[in-house]
Structures are given as C-alpha cells and as structure tokens.
C-alpha cells in the first residue's frame, strides 16, 4: 500500500535530465512518475483559497500554504493584460477578486498593478496581483510545482515559451482540456509536462493514441471518482492520478468527515486538487499504513 503525505520531501517528483537547451534537440522528457510508494500530494486550487486574509491566485497565499504543506503543488490561472503582460487571475473580470473593475484583457498592467486583492469573504487585503514571472521565480527558488491553467484568451504556446525563457520548465505542469492542445504543446517542446484529462477508458485510449509519451502526462481523472481499474491502468503506465475534489467532493468530505480523503487515496489517487488543502493534509497525515 502506498505511503501518504510526508513533510519536507517531494519524493514522488522524479525530475530527469539537465536544463533544457531550446536551441538544440533534446528528447529527454521531464518526468513526474508514479511509483508504488509515491507520496500522496496536495494541489492547492487557484493557489489556495477559502482562507480569511489569503486571496486566490496570490503569491502570499501560496507562501502561506507552502509553509504549512512543504510539498504542496499549486494550481494557478494565467491571464494576459491588454498590453500583453502575463499575470495570475481566474475570472475574466476584476470585480470579484480585486478592487478594480472591467475585463482583465481590457486593462493595462500599469492599471492592474495598482489594485489590491480581495479574499473569498470580500475583504480587501494588502496584496497585489502577481506577475506570472514573479510566481515562476518563487517556484524555482522554493522548488515548488505549479500546475498552470491557461485562460482561453491566452495562447498556450505563448505561455510555454515564456516558461522556457524563464528556465522554469521543471517547475510546471501545463493543464490541457483537449488532447489536441496537449499534442501542440508536446510538439513545441518534447520536455513539457502535461495535465491531460483521462476520466474514462475512452479518454485513456485517446491519450494512448496521441503520440505523447505517458512519461509526459499527469492524468486529471476529473471531479468525480472513476472506476478503480482506470487508476490501475494509469499506474501501470507510470502515470500519476490527480482527482479534483474541488467542489462536490470537498463538500462531501466537509459534511461527512475528512477520512474520505484517506478512503479515496486507497483507491489509487496520487494528487488531490482541492479547495481545502490544510484539511486534506490533516486527514492524510494521520493515516497509518
């Protein structure tokens, strides 16, 4: 049976190869590989949310989560300003999470850099919208892993190129919602790590036939539990299984008991993408083999 969360070590992150030289051919993929004794990890949805004083997609929130969960992953949302600056923001508009208004892609970075963020309880906090570069630099310094959700208004290859230019490929997993997008990103750089939606055997077979090596994939198995046989087959390919408990499953655990995270881990879940990272950690760390 797999071990569960241990502090301080990213034992399941097995990165292979040297820094990528993007001017030369290099077919050694960066790996995030399943092994039988891999640790169950926690991915903080939107960088961490739902905690008073700590807004989503906020660098200070990620620092807070990482202080409490040293090997946490961070799902972040990358958007772009009117003048082409990449920044962190989930919504298309600014009203819900900032002191500003209007569409993100219709505001300049100069304007948005003056705004402050709001937490999930509509309280204004003294934190700013972070640049994507700032978060990449922090992730490299802290050896943190970012799962990057690219907003529809942004070209995914532009984000990948930006990651390359900032030598942060080993810190990132790019989220894709269509296998065609994953194929484009893999063709752009065969070292890219991709989150691919594999919620059933049809999507498993589509991924298998995509031309993308299993070693380049993390399987996002959806926001509902799948058949255990799917997790087993993904593990046989060395692929990590990520379950999105954000939403209904998190609510179920909050209502019925956080022991559910332990039960789901036993089924074959390797990463929990959750709105309740601190609660999930407490549930997992108390589990005994």
C-alpha positions as CSV (number, residue, x, y, z in Angstrom):
1,X,0.0,0.0,0.0
2,X,1.3,3.5,-0.8
3,X,2.6,5.8,1.8
4,X,0.8,9.0,2.4
5,X,1.9,12.6,2.9
6,X,5.3,13.1,4.5
7,X,6.6,16.7,5.1
8,X,9.7,18.3,3.5
9,X,10.4,15.8,0.7
10,X,8.9,15.7,-2.8
11,X,9.7,12.0,-3.1
12,X,7.3,11.5,-5.9
13,X,8.7,14.2,-8.1
14,X,11.4,12.4,-10.2
15,X,12.8,15.0,-12.5
16,X,15.2,13.6,-15.1
17,X,17.7,15.3,-17.3
18,X,19.6,18.6,-17.3
19,X,18.3,22.1,-18.1
20,X,16.7,22.2,-21.4
21,X,18.5,23.9,-24.3
22,X,15.7,25.1,-26.5
23,X,18.0,25.8,-29.4
24,X,19.0,22.1,-29.6
25,X,17.2,18.9,-30.0
26,X,16.6,17.2,-26.6
27,X,14.1,14.4,-26.3
28,X,14.6,13.6,-22.6
29,X,11.2,14.4,-21.0
30,X,10.8,15.9,-17.6
31,X,9.1,13.2,-15.5
32,X,6.6,13.2,-12.8
33,X,6.3,9.5,-12.4
34,X,4.1,7.1,-10.4
35,X,5.9,4.5,-8.2
36,X,4.2,2.1,-5.8
37,X,5.5,4.0,-2.8
38,X,4.8,7.5,-4.1
39,X,3.6,10.1,-1.6
40,X,0.0,11.4,-1.9
41,X,0.3,15.1,-2.7
42,X,-2.0,18.1,-2.4
43,X,-2.5,20.6,-5.1
44,X,-4.0,23.9,-3.8
45,X,-6.7,25.0,-6.3
46,X,-6.1,28.6,-7.5
47,X,-3.0,28.7,-5.4
48,X,-5.1,28.4,-2.2
49,X,-8.5,29.8,-1.5
50,X,-11.1,29.9,1.2
51,X,-8.9,31.2,4.0
52,X,-9.5,34.6,5.5
53,X,-6.9,37.1,4.5
54,X,-5.5,34.9,1.8
55,X,-6.9,35.5,-1.7
56,X,-6.8,33.1,-4.6
57,X,-4.0,33.3,-7.2
58,X,-1.9,35.3,-4.8
59,X,1.8,34.8,-4.1
60,X,1.4,35.4,-0.4
61,X,-1.3,32.7,-0.2
62,X,1.0,30.2,-1.9
63,X,3.7,31.1,0.6
64,X,1.3,30.5,3.5
65,X,0.2,27.1,2.1
66,X,3.7,26.0,1.4
67,X,4.7,26.9,5.0
68,X,2.1,24.5,6.2
69,X,2.4,21.9,3.5
70,X,6.1,21.9,2.3
71,X,5.5,19.6,-0.6
72,X,2.2,21.2,-1.9
73,X,1.6,21.8,-5.6
74,X,-0.2,24.9,-6.7
75,X,-2.8,25.2,-9.4
76,X,-2.7,28.7,-10.8
77,X,-4.6,30.6,-13.5
78,X,-2.6,32.6,-16.1
79,X,-4.3,35.5,-17.9
80,X,-2.9,38.4,-20.0
81,X,-3.4,42.2,-19.8
82,X,-4.3,44.4,-22.6
83,X,-0.7,45.2,-23.2
84,X,0.4,41.6,-23.2
85,X,1.7,41.1,-19.7
86,X,1.1,37.6,-18.2
87,X,-0.4,37.6,-14.7
88,X,-2.4,35.5,-12.3
89,X,-6.2,35.8,-12.5
90,X,-9.0,33.3,-12.7
91,X,-12.0,35.5,-13.7
92,X,-12.3,37.4,-17.0
93,X,-13.3,40.4,-15.0
94,X,-11.6,42.1,-12.0
95,X,-14.6,42.8,-9.7
96,X,-14.8,39.6,-7.6
97,X,-11.1,39.3,-6.6
98,X,-9.7,42.8,-6.8
99,X,-10.5,46.4,-6.1
100,X,-10.7,47.1,-9.8
101,X,-13.4,46.7,-12.5
102,X,-13.7,45.7,-16.1
103,X,-12.2,42.9,-18.1
104,X,-8.7,41.7,-17.5
105,X,-7.8,41.8,-21.2
106,X,-9.1,45.4,-21.5
107,X,-6.9,46.8,-18.7
108,X,-3.2,47.6,-18.8
109,X,-0.7,46.0,-16.4
110,X,0.1,49.6,-15.1
111,X,-3.6,49.9,-14.1
112,X,-3.9,46.4,-12.6
113,X,-0.6,46.7,-10.7
114,X,-2.1,49.4,-8.6
115,X,-5.0,47.3,-7.5
116,X,-5.2,45.2,-4.3
117,X,-6.8,41.7,-3.9
118,X,-9.9,40.5,-2.1
119,X,-10.2,37.2,-0.3
120,X,-13.2,34.9,-0.6
121,X,-15.0,36.8,2.1
122,X,-14.9,40.1,0.1
123,X,-12.3,41.6,2.5
124,X,-9.6,43.8,0.9
125,X,-6.1,42.6,1.8
126,X,-2.8,44.4,1.2
127,X,-1.6,42.0,-1.5
128,X,-1.2,42.7,-5.2
129,X,-2.0,40.8,-8.4
130,X,1.2,38.8,-9.1
131,X,3.0,38.6,-12.3
132,X,3.4,35.2,-13.7
133,X,7.2,35.8,-13.8
134,X,7.2,36.5,-10.0
135,X,5.5,33.2,-9.3
136,X,7.8,31.3,-11.6
137,X,10.8,32.8,-9.9
138,X,9.4,31.9,-6.5
139,X,8.7,28.4,-7.6
140,X,12.2,27.9,-8.8
141,X,13.6,29.3,-5.5
142,X,11.3,27.2,-3.3
143,X,11.3,24.1,-5.6
144,X,7.6,24.3,-5.8
145,X,5.5,22.7,-8.6
146,X,2.9,24.8,-10.5
147,X,0.0,23.3,-12.5
148,X,-0.7,26.1,-14.9
149,X,-4.3,26.6,-16.1
150,X,-4.2,28.9,-19.2
151,X,-7.2,31.1,-19.7
152,X,-8.9,31.0,-23.1
153,X,-7.8,34.4,-24.1
154,X,-4.1,33.3,-23.9
155,X,-2.3,31.2,-26.5
156,X,-0.9,28.1,-24.6
157,X,2.3,28.1,-26.8
158,X,2.9,31.7,-25.6
159,X,2.8,30.6,-22.0
160,X,5.0,27.6,-22.7
161,X,7.5,29.8,-24.5
162,X,7.5,32.2,-21.5
163,X,8.2,29.3,-19.2
164,X,11.1,28.2,-21.4
165,X,12.6,31.7,-21.5
166,X,12.4,31.8,-17.7
167,X,14.0,28.4,-17.3
168,X,11.1,27.1,-15.3
169,X,10.0,24.0,-17.2
170,X,10.9,21.7,-14.4
171,X,8.6,23.7,-12.1
172,X,5.5,23.5,-14.3
173,X,2.8,21.1,-15.5
174,X,0.6,22.7,-18.2
175,X,-3.1,21.9,-17.9
176,X,-4.9,20.9,-21.1
177,X,-8.6,20.3,-21.7
178,X,-8.3,18.8,-25.2
179,X,-5.8,16.2,-26.4
180,X,-5.2,18.4,-29.5
181,X,-3.8,21.2,-27.3
182,X,-1.6,18.7,-25.5
183,X,-0.3,17.5,-28.8
184,X,0.6,21.1,-29.9
185,X,2.4,21.8,-26.7
186,X,4.3,18.5,-26.9
187,X,5.3,19.2,-30.5
188,X,6.6,22.6,-29.4
189,X,8.7,21.1,-26.7
190,X,9.1,17.3,-26.0
191,X,10.2,18.0,-22.4
192,X,6.9,19.6,-21.4
193,X,4.9,18.0,-18.6
194,X,1.1,18.0,-19.3
195,X,-2.0,17.5,-17.3
196,X,-4.3,15.5,-19.6
197,X,-8.0,14.8,-18.8
198,X,-8.3,11.0,-18.5
199,X,-11.6,10.3,-16.8
200,X,-12.6,7.0,-18.5
201,X,-11.2,4.3,-20.8
202,X,-12.3,6.3,-23.9
203,X,-10.0,9.2,-22.9
204,X,-7.3,6.7,-21.8
205,X,-7.3,5.2,-25.3
206,X,-7.3,8.7,-26.9
207,X,-4.2,9.6,-24.8
208,X,-2.5,6.4,-25.7
209,X,-3.0,7.1,-29.4
210,X,-2.0,10.8,-29.2
211,X,1.7,10.3,-29.8
212,X,2.5,11.9,-26.5
213,X,4.6,9.6,-24.2
214,X,3.0,8.5,-21.0
215,X,6.1,9.9,-19.2
216,X,4.9,13.4,-20.2
217,X,1.5,13.1,-18.7
218,X,-0.3,13.5,-15.4
219,X,-3.8,12.2,-15.6
220,X,-6.5,14.5,-14.4
221,X,-9.2,12.0,-13.6
222,X,-12.0,14.6,-13.2
223,X,-14.0,15.9,-10.3
224,X,-15.8,12.6,-9.7
225,X,-14.4,9.2,-8.7
226,X,-13.7,6.9,-11.7
227,X,-13.6,3.1,-11.7
228,X,-10.6,1.8,-9.8
229,X,-9.5,-0.1,-12.9
230,X,-8.7,3.2,-14.6
231,X,-6.3,4.2,-11.8
232,X,-4.7,0.8,-12.0
233,X,-4.1,1.1,-15.8
234,X,-2.7,4.5,-15.5
235,X,-0.4,3.4,-12.7
236,X,0.7,0.5,-14.9
237,X,1.9,3.2,-17.4
238,X,3.7,5.1,-14.6
239,X,1.1,7.9,-14.7
240,X,0.1,9.9,-11.6
241,X,-3.7,10.1,-11.0
242,X,-5.0,13.5,-9.9
243,X,-8.5,13.8,-8.6
244,X,-10.3,17.2,-8.4
245,X,-12.1,17.2,-5.1
246,X,-12.7,20.9,-5.5
247,X,-16.4,21.4,-5.5
248,X,-18.7,18.5,-4.6
249,X,-16.1,16.0,-3.2
250,X,-14.6,18.7,-0.9
251,X,-18.2,19.5,0.3
252,X,-18.9,15.8,0.9
253,X,-15.7,15.5,3.0
254,X,-16.5,18.6,5.0
255,X,-20.0,17.2,5.7
256,X,-19.3,13.5,6.3
257,X,-15.7,13.6,7.6
258,X,-12.2,14.2,6.2
259,X,-11.5,10.5,6.5
260,X,-12.9,10.4,3.0
261,X,-9.7,11.7,1.6
262,X,-7.9,8.7,3.1
263,X,-10.5,6.4,1.5
264,X,-10.1,8.0,-1.9
265,X,-6.3,7.7,-1.6
266,X,-6.6,4.0,-1.1
267,X,-8.5,3.7,-4.4
268,X,-5.4,5.0,-6.2
269,X,-5.5,8.8,-6.0
270,X,-2.0,10.3,-6.0
271,X,-2.8,14.0,-6.0
272,X,-5.8,15.8,-4.6
273,X,-6.6,19.1,-6.3
274,X,-8.6,20.7,-3.5
275,X,-10.1,23.9,-2.1
276,X,-9.3,22.5,1.3
277,X,-5.6,21.9,1.3
278,X,-4.9,22.2,5.0
279,X,-7.9,20.0,5.9
280,X,-6.8,17.4,3.3
281,X,-3.3,17.4,4.7
282,X,-4.5,16.8,8.3
283,X,-6.6,13.9,7.1
284,X,-3.8,12.3,5.1
285,X,-1.0,12.8,7.6
286,X,-2.9,10.9,10.3
287,X,-3.3,7.8,8.2
288,X,-1.3,4.8,9.1
289,X,-0.4,2.1,6.7
